[in-house]
């Protein structure tokens, strides 16, 4: 199922739905999946910067996670067929909120958000807002930054050039199908590290590779320390950054964690 969602600030978001392993048990738009059944669970995937729901690496992630429940994928604003311009993690929280609301409307009483890189920071900030009726039942952040404006690695210095320079935004628009807002954040949103203490008692999983070229290991450790006892930290040996570095075995472990922590199975 493919549709366009509308955010609270009026941006159209391209979204897709895969009913997962038990489509016959979901009554679309009216509910009907019995509590405790796998079809009761929806996993909402939040991609990384310059991704979109049609990218092969996003489809691969969705395909593995669909073994564990229904999957909602969407393109953040400014990405792919979605409207608006990317704010690189600020207003994208409203995009995720629209996708979670759609999963609830489709009859899923349990929703887990799984975000990668920029999407990882978004799922953390979204869960910290604790929006009534749209709060996730569990949260997974993969390769998320812990703090804003980090320039300590070469890939992050290139990303800042892409976002902050006019010529960089042209490369983003025509080379990466990503339209980037030229305006700076005002106000600066709460950082992921500031957000994670507000997520409790919702289960939280932080996943990070020890070979991540974008964000070194102090980022996931800062997040885990700030989150406290309610968070789990998986430091993955040999793993790089985000979706491209998340192999099928890791995604399967994340899917199994989502099922168990969201209470989707009796």
N, C-alpha and C positions, 0 to 999 in steps of 0.2 A: 504494500500500500504506500502510495506517495502522495504528499500533500504540502501545502504551504501553511505555516503557522504565523501568527502575528504576535509580536512581543508587546509588552505594556507601553513601550515608547513608539509603537507603530511600524517596526521593521518586519518585513516578510522573511521567514526562515524556511528554507527548503528542508523537508524532513521525510524520512522513510521508516516503515515499520515491517519487521519480520516477526511473524507470530511464534517462531521458535519450534520446539520439537512436538508440541501438542496443539496445533492450531484449531482442532475441532472442539477444544474445551473453552475457547475464548469467544464470547458473544460480543462482536465488535461494537463499541460505542455504548453498550448497555451493561457491561460486566458479565458475570456468570461463571468465571473460573472459580472453582471451589477453593476456599482457604486451605493452605497447606499443599496444594497441587503445584507442580512446577509452572504451569501456565499462569499462576497467580503472580509470578515474578516478571518484571520487565527490567532490562538493563539498558540504561541510556548512555550512549558513548559520546564523549566530548573530545573531538580530535585536536591535534596540535596546530600551531600557527602554520599557515599556507596549505593546510589540508582541506578536504571537503568530503562529503559523504560518498562521492563517486570515486575517490582515489583508491587504487588497488590495495594499498596498505590498510585503509580504513575498512574496506569491504572484507579483507581477510580477518581483521579483528572482529568485525560483526559476525562473520561466519562461524568462528570458533565459539564466541560467546552465545550464539543462538542454540548451541547444544544444551544450554543450561536455563534458558528462558527466552521470552520474547525480547527482541532488541529494537530499540529506537536509535537511529542515526540521524544526524542533521548537520547542516553546514552553518558554521558561525557567520554572523553578519560580515559582509565584505568578502566572503569566500564562496566560490562556486556560483550556484544559481540564487543564493540568498541575496536580499537587498542590503542597503546600507554600506557602511565602511567599517573595517576592523578597528577596534580600539585596543587591540592587543591585550585583552583580558579584563577590561573595565566593564563596559556595558554588556559584554558577552554573558554575564551572569543572568541577564534577562532572557537571552536566547535559550540557555539551559533551562530556565524556569518554564518557558513555553513548552519545551520538549517533555519535561517531567509532567506538566499538567496534561499534555496529550496522552502520555502513557496512563495516567490515572483515568482519563476520560474513556480510554479503550478497555477499561475494566480491570486493570492491574492494581491490586491493593498494596503490593509491595514493589518498590522501585529502588534500584541500586544505580548510582551514578559512577561511571568509570571515565576518568579524564587523563589525557596524555599531554605532558609538557604544558603549553598554555592552557589546554583543557583541564589539566590537573590542577592548576591554580584556580580555575573557574569552579570546578566541583567543590573545592575547599571553601571558597568564598560563598558559593550558593548555599552549602549546608550550614554555614555559620549564620546566615540570615534567618534560618528557621521560619520560612514563610508558611503560614497556616495552610494545610492541605497539600502543599507542594514540597514538603521536606522529604528528603530521601530516607530510606530505611537503613542504608549502609552506603559508604563512600569509598572509592578507590582512586588514589592519585598516583599516577605513574610518571616518573621523571619530572616532577613539578619543581619549579623554583621555590625557594623559601622566602626570598626578598626581592624587591623591585630594583631595577636599574643596575643589575649585575653585569659587569664588563670584564670579569676576570679570565675569560677564555676567548680564544680567537673566534669561534662560532658566535658567541654573544656580541662581540664587537662588530662582526659583520651584520648581525641582526639589528643592532642599534643604527647602523648606517642605513639599512633597508627601511627602517621605520622613520627615522628622523630627517633624512635628506630627501629633497625633491626627486633627485635622480634615482635614489633607492626605491622610493614609492612607485616610480615608473617601472622599474624592474619588477617590483611586486605585482603591479597591475597586469603587465603584458607578458611577463615571464612565468609568473606563479599563480595567475588567476586570483590574486588577492588584492582587493582595493583597501588601502590603508588611510585612515583619517589623519589629516595633517595636524589636527589640534592636539596639544599636550593635555594630560590629565589635570582636571581642575574640578573638584579636589582630587588629590591622590587617594585611590582606594586603599582600604586596609590590606596589608600584605598577607600572603598565605600564613606566615608564622603568627601574625596577629589574629588570624581567623580560626586556626585549628582549636584553640582552647574552647571556643564557643560551640563546637560540633558535638561534644559529649552530651548525653551518653550514646549517641549514634555510633555504631561500629565504624572504624576508620582503618583503612589499609594504605600504607605508604610503601611504594615499590620504586626502587632506584637501582641502576646498574653501576657497578664499580668502575666501569670504563666509559661513563657518560662524558662526552666531550664538551657538553654545554654547561652542566651544573655539577661540580664535584660533590663529594660525599658529605661535606659540611651542610649542604642544603637539606637532604633528607633527615640528617641527624638533628638539625635545628627544628624541623617540623615535628619529629617524633618527641623531642624534649618538650616542645611547647604543648603538644597534644596530651601528654601524660599517659596514664595507664590504659586509657580506653583505645589507644592506637596500637596497631601492629606495624612493624618495620621489616620489610624484606629487602635486604641488600643482595643483589643478584650478581654472582661472579661472572665476569666476562661480558656482561650486558652493556650495550651502549645506550642510545637515547631514544625514548618514546616508542611509537608504534613500530617503526622499522626494526628496532632492536628487540621487540617483544615476540619471542618465538611462540609457536603453537602450544608448546608444553607450558610455558608461563601463563599464556592466556587461559588455558584449561584450568590451571591452579587458581587463577583469579575468578573464573566462572564458578568453580566449586566453592571458593570462599564466599562469593556473593550469595549462593544458594543457602549456605549454612548460616551466615551472619544475618541475612535478611529474614530468616525464619521461614523460608519458602517450603521447606520439607519438614514433615512431622518427625 
